[in-house]
């Protein structure tokens, strides 16, 4: 089995990481919340930075008072 990364796979991973990083940067800048940090963290791996951002910064799991 060939364990080397093909050029197509490298391009796909780069596109995923760049799009994730751009989303995090723009959304964090819109909310004025450490946008440079989130842009750089988005380049490291996928999809954990997006999940952490949505849970801890945007607080998507908040209780709604009735």
Protein Blocks (a to p, Z undefined) as FASTA:
>chain_A
ZZbdcfklmmmmmmmmmmmmmmmmmmmmmnopakllmmmmmmmpccklmmmmmmmmnopa
ccddZZ
